[in-house]
Amino acid sequence: TALCTLIAAPAVVADEVNIYSYRQPELLRPLTDAFTTQTGIDVNVAYIDKGLIERMKAEGKRSPADVILTVDIALLSAIVDADLTQTVVSDTINTNVPAQYRDPNNQWFGLSTRARIAYASKTRVADGELRSYEELADPKWSGRICTRSGKHDYNVALTSAMIAHHGEAAAKTWLSGVKENLARKPQGNDRAQVKAIWAGECDIAIGNTYYMGQMLLDPEQKEWADSVRILFPVFDAGGSHVNVSGVAMAKHAPNPASAIKLIEFLTSPDAQEIYASANFEYPIAAGTQPNDLVASWGSFVADDMNLMEIAKYRADALRITEEVDFDNK
């Protein structure tokens, strides 16, 4: 068959694999170049940060996409729900990717994680003053918290995790308590919250870890980053909330054998470390380490709940966020 011929063919043949990516190609280039050098398979990257699902639905069986790279569990689960992925069964991948960071049905696989943490003022927040996500609803934080929209994917994922841990009623009470503690109406992105701490508008902000790395590289934003330290809250009886950058194989992949080779390569420990380092994230394979800058922020124990268990509460999380009118402080 054609598939058998493709698998048996030597790496020097003119073979290719096509990626639809939510991340810019330059962030992937060290990996795609290494893959091509190792296998002889050319990699084409199309950067699509909006409308990917609609585009793939419109393309149907004519879609050139072999592999999809995304930056969030919500996107991964939405692509799976849209029936745009296919099962990949690989012992290599399953060895590289811990169970909580891959789909139980083998539709997607994690490459790196980032924690949803607290940025805390170095001068106005004491060591140990915030230990859990649940404490963000404590009245002691009244007027001291900043965050972006509660309806943004990153915050929806955190609320979904709160539902998964404590149930919808408790999560809604928690969300109302956090709203009461906000220093201002939710606005801006994660970096804007750190700027607000630097400016004295609030003491604590919810954000993703990798923004610290991005701010430290920006001459204007380095001062903001230097005004805060990273705290790793945990869920009561759980760990720190993480989200995942992941990969899936497209349902109508025209180069399936090459796609599997690429996914196996991307999930390898060495590739995870390169990918995570480029994005200031954490590799997830056993024995891997973050780069020195990321490691300097401190260690944490990631929550071990499977991300698909969290993702299934996404609609409920969005609904209760709207019910408490979170964004209208």
matplotlib code that plots the C-alpha trace (Angstrom):
import matplotlib.pyplot as plt

x = [0.0, 1.0, 1.2, 3.6, 5.7, 5.9, 7.0, 9.6, 11.0, 14.4, 14.5, 16.3, 13.2, 11.3, 8.9, 7.2, 4.9, 2.6, 1.9, -1.0, 0.4, -0.9, 2.8, 4.9, 7.2, 10.4, 9.6, 9.4, 12.4, 15.1, 12.9, 11.7, 15.3, 16.5, 13.7, 14.5, 18.2, 17.4, 14.8, 15.1, 11.5, 10.8, 8.5, 6.1, 4.5, 1.4, 0.8, -2.9, -3.8, -7.4, -10.1, -8.2, -11.2, -13.3, -10.5, -10.0, -13.8, -13.9, -11.0, -12.4, -10.6, -8.6, -6.8, -3.0, -2.6, -0.9, -0.1, -1.8, 0.2, -1.8, -1.1, -4.0, -6.1, -9.3, -8.1, -7.0, -10.3, -12.2, -10.3, -11.0, -14.7, -14.9, -13.8, -10.6, -8.1, -7.4, -6.1, -2.4, -1.2, 2.5, 4.4, 7.1, 4.7, 3.1, 6.5, 7.4, 4.2, 2.8, -0.9, -2.3, -0.8, -2.4, -5.8, -7.1, -8.3, -4.9, -6.2, -3.6, -0.4, 1.3, 4.7, 5.2, 3.3, 3.0, 1.6, -1.2, 0.4, 0.3, 2.6, 3.1, 4.6, 8.0, 7.3, 3.6, 3.1, 4.8, 6.3, 3.6, 0.8, -0.8, -0.7, -3.8, -6.1, -9.0, -7.4, -7.8, -11.4, -10.3, -11.4, -7.8, -7.1, -9.9, -8.9, -5.5, -6.0, -5.7, -6.6, -7.5, -11.0, -12.6, -13.8, -10.3, -9.3, -6.6, -8.9, -11.8, -9.4, -8.5, -12.2, -12.9, -10.2, -11.9, -15.2, -13.4, -11.9, -14.8, -18.0, -19.9, -21.5, -18.3, -16.5, -19.2, -18.9, -15.1, -15.4, -17.7, -15.2, -12.3, -14.5, -15.1, -11.3, -10.5, -8.7, -10.1, -12.3, -10.7, -8.7, -5.6, -3.4, -1.4, 1.6, -0.7, -1.5, 2.2, 2.5, -0.4, 1.4, 4.5, 2.3, 0.9, -2.7, -2.8, -0.6, -1.4, -2.1, -3.1, -0.9, 1.0, 4.6, 6.1, 5.2, 8.0, 10.5, 9.0, 8.9, 12.5, 13.6, 11.7, 13.6, 10.3, 8.8, 11.8, 11.1, 7.6, 9.0, 11.6, 8.9, 7.2, 8.0, 6.3, 4.2, 2.9, -0.6, -2.1, -5.6, -6.6, -5.6, -4.1, -1.2, -0.6, -2.9, -1.1, -2.1, -0.4, 1.0, 0.1, 0.1, -2.5, -2.6, -5.1, -8.0, -7.3, -3.5, -2.0, 1.3, 0.3, 3.6, 5.6, 3.1, 3.6, 7.4, 7.1, 4.9, 7.2, 10.1, 8.3, 7.4, 11.0, 12.7, 15.4, 12.8, 10.6, 13.5, 14.3, 10.6, 10.0, 13.1, 12.1, 8.8, 9.8, 7.7, 8.3, 9.1, 7.0, 8.9, 10.5, 14.0, 13.7, 14.5, 13.4, 16.1, 18.0, 15.8, 12.6, 14.1, 15.1, 11.4, 11.1, 9.7, 6.2, 4.1, 1.7, -1.9, -2.3, -5.8, -6.1, -6.6, -9.5, -11.3, -10.8, -11.7, -15.1, -16.2, -15.3, -18.9, -19.9, -17.0, -17.8, -21.5, -20.8, -18.3, -21.1, -23.6, -21.4, -20.8, -17.1, -15.8, -18.0, -16.3]
y = [0.0, 3.6, 3.9, 0.9, 2.4, 5.7, 4.0, 1.9, 4.7, 6.1, 9.5, 11.1, 11.1, 14.3, 13.8, 16.5, 17.2, 20.2, 21.8, 24.2, 26.1, 28.5, 29.4, 31.4, 29.4, 31.0, 29.5, 26.1, 26.4, 24.9, 21.8, 21.6, 22.0, 19.3, 17.0, 17.6, 16.9, 13.7, 12.3, 14.1, 15.1, 18.8, 20.6, 23.4, 25.6, 27.6, 30.1, 30.2, 31.9, 32.5, 30.5, 27.3, 25.1, 26.9, 26.7, 23.0, 22.3, 24.3, 22.4, 19.0, 16.1, 18.5, 19.9, 19.9, 19.8, 16.7, 18.0, 20.7, 22.5, 24.5, 26.4, 25.6, 22.6, 24.5, 24.6, 21.0, 19.8, 22.0, 20.6, 17.0, 17.9, 19.2, 15.8, 17.2, 14.8, 11.1, 8.5, 8.0, 4.8, 4.9, 3.4, 5.9, 8.8, 7.2, 6.7, 10.3, 12.0, 11.3, 10.2, 13.4, 15.4, 13.3, 12.5, 9.2, 8.4, 9.3, 12.3, 14.8, 14.8, 17.5, 18.9, 21.5, 23.0, 26.4, 27.1, 29.5, 31.3, 34.4, 37.4, 39.0, 42.4, 41.9, 44.7, 44.3, 40.6, 38.6, 35.1, 32.5, 35.0, 33.2, 29.4, 28.2, 29.3, 29.0, 31.8, 34.3, 34.6, 35.4, 38.9, 39.7, 40.2, 42.8, 45.5, 43.8, 41.4, 42.2, 39.9, 39.8, 38.9, 36.0, 34.8, 34.4, 30.8, 30.8, 31.9, 29.7, 26.8, 27.7, 28.0, 24.7, 23.1, 24.6, 23.0, 19.7, 19.8, 21.2, 21.2, 23.9, 25.6, 25.9, 27.2, 29.8, 31.0, 31.2, 33.2, 35.7, 36.0, 36.7, 39.3, 41.0, 41.2, 42.8, 46.1, 47.1, 45.9, 42.9, 44.2, 43.8, 40.7, 38.9, 41.3, 44.3, 42.9, 42.8, 46.4, 47.3, 45.7, 47.8, 50.9, 50.1, 49.4, 45.9, 43.4, 40.1, 39.2, 35.9, 35.0, 32.3, 31.6, 32.2, 35.9, 36.4, 35.3, 37.5, 40.6, 40.1, 40.2, 43.5, 46.6, 48.5, 45.6, 44.3, 46.9, 45.4, 41.9, 43.0, 44.3, 40.9, 37.3, 34.2, 32.2, 28.8, 28.4, 24.9, 23.6, 22.3, 18.6, 19.2, 20.8, 23.9, 24.4, 23.9, 24.2, 22.5, 23.2, 20.1, 18.4, 16.3, 14.5, 16.0, 13.7, 13.9, 14.1, 13.5, 12.4, 10.2, 8.3, 11.5, 13.0, 10.2, 10.5, 14.2, 13.8, 11.1, 13.5, 16.5, 14.5, 13.2, 14.5, 16.5, 18.1, 18.9, 20.7, 22.8, 23.7, 24.5, 26.6, 28.7, 29.5, 29.7, 26.7, 23.3, 20.1, 17.1, 13.9, 12.1, 13.3, 16.6, 20.0, 23.6, 26.1, 27.9, 31.1, 29.1, 27.0, 30.1, 31.0, 28.0, 24.5, 23.3, 20.2, 20.2, 19.1, 15.5, 15.7, 14.8, 17.9, 16.4, 16.0, 19.8, 20.6, 19.0, 21.7, 24.6, 25.5, 25.4, 27.6, 30.1, 30.1, 30.8, 33.5, 35.2, 34.5, 36.3, 39.1, 38.7, 41.2, 44.1, 45.0]
z = [0.0, -0.3, 3.5, 3.7, 0.9, 2.8, 6.0, 4.2, 2.1, 3.2, 4.9, 2.0, -0.2, -0.7, 2.2, 4.3, 7.2, 7.7, 11.0, 11.9, 14.8, 17.4, 18.1, 15.8, 13.5, 14.9, 18.3, 16.6, 14.3, 16.5, 16.8, 13.2, 11.9, 14.2, 13.1, 9.4, 10.0, 11.9, 9.5, 6.1, 6.4, 5.6, 8.0, 6.9, 9.6, 9.1, 12.0, 12.7, 16.0, 15.2, 13.4, 13.2, 13.8, 11.3, 8.7, 9.2, 9.0, 5.7, 4.3, 5.2, 3.7, 1.5, 4.6, 4.3, 8.1, 9.5, 13.0, 15.2, 17.9, 20.4, 23.6, 25.9, 27.0, 26.0, 22.4, 22.4, 23.8, 21.3, 18.4, 19.6, 20.2, 16.6, 15.3, 13.7, 15.3, 15.1, 17.5, 17.7, 19.4, 20.2, 23.1, 22.6, 23.1, 26.1, 27.7, 27.1, 28.2, 31.7, 31.8, 33.3, 30.3, 27.5, 26.3, 27.7, 24.2, 22.6, 20.7, 22.0, 23.9, 26.1, 25.3, 28.0, 30.9, 32.5, 36.0, 36.8, 39.6, 41.8, 41.1, 44.5, 45.4, 46.9, 49.4, 50.3, 50.4, 53.1, 52.7, 53.2, 53.0, 50.1, 50.0, 48.1, 45.3, 47.8, 49.9, 47.0, 48.2, 51.8, 52.8, 53.8, 50.1, 49.8, 47.2, 46.7, 43.6, 39.9, 37.0, 33.4, 32.3, 34.1, 30.7, 29.2, 28.5, 31.2, 33.9, 32.7, 33.0, 36.6, 37.5, 35.7, 37.9, 41.0, 39.9, 39.4, 42.9, 44.9, 42.9, 41.0, 44.1, 46.0, 42.9, 42.3, 46.0, 45.5, 42.3, 44.0, 46.9, 44.4, 42.7, 46.0, 46.5, 43.2, 43.3, 39.9, 37.0, 35.2, 32.2, 30.1, 29.8, 32.4, 32.0, 32.6, 36.0, 37.0, 35.8, 38.1, 41.1, 40.1, 40.0, 43.4, 42.2, 43.7, 45.6, 44.0, 40.4, 38.7, 35.7, 33.8, 34.8, 31.3, 31.3, 33.8, 31.2, 28.5, 30.8, 31.9, 28.2, 27.6, 28.6, 29.5, 31.3, 33.3, 36.0, 36.4, 36.7, 39.2, 41.5, 42.0, 43.0, 41.9, 44.4, 43.6, 45.2, 45.4, 45.6, 49.1, 48.9, 45.5, 43.6, 41.5, 38.5, 35.2, 31.6, 28.7, 25.3, 23.2, 19.9, 18.0, 14.6, 12.1, 11.2, 7.4, 7.7, 4.2, 5.6, 8.5, 8.9, 9.0, 11.4, 13.9, 13.6, 14.3, 17.3, 18.7, 18.2, 19.7, 22.8, 23.3, 26.4, 24.5, 22.2, 25.2, 26.9, 23.8, 23.3, 26.9, 27.1, 24.1, 25.7, 29.4, 30.2, 31.9, 30.1, 31.3, 30.4, 33.3, 34.1, 32.1, 33.6, 32.9, 31.9, 34.6, 34.5, 34.8, 37.6, 39.5, 40.1, 42.4, 42.3, 42.6, 42.7, 39.7, 40.3, 39.1, 37.9, 34.2, 32.1, 30.2, 33.5, 34.0, 30.4, 30.6, 33.1, 30.8, 29.8, 33.5, 34.5, 31.8, 32.9, 36.6, 35.7, 33.9, 36.7, 39.2, 36.7, 37.4, 34.8, 36.1, 39.3]

ax = plt.figure().add_subplot(projection="3d")
ax.plot(x, y, z, "-o")
ax.set_aspect("equal")
plt.show()
